[in-house]
Amino acid sequence: MSASPYCRFSRICPTVQALVIRLIQEEFTPLLSLSTEAPASAWSRAVALADPSFLYCTAQEPTIRICPESYPMLRECLQRELAKAA
């Protein structure tokens, strides 16, 4: 049985989850209209609620990308949850 290149956020170890959350913050902060900066705990909760899927790309340099199907749901959940926390 071969391993799938896809992985849900909830299935990633906590150390990698923390790194992924930081990367999501960097990517999504400019896209979200938040009046104030949301705390790290709010980001963690929002990403965990969305539980996006990631794709491991191992071409020349290994990268982790948010699956296109997960992107809209993640953005919506981040906007909703972070607005509550801000």
C-alpha angles and dihedrals in degrees: 000000000000123000118253118240088220125085133176118232090240091060095055119097116258094252092055090042089059091052092047091050090054091051091048090051091053093049100041105036093081091047097052124078102222123160094211137013112276119225121255090250090060091052091050092050094047094049091046091051092050091044093193124199120241131204120218109219114195102177113123096327121021113245137171117223132184108248110249090237091058097046100082093044091048092050092048093048092047092050093048098043098040092048088057092050097044 
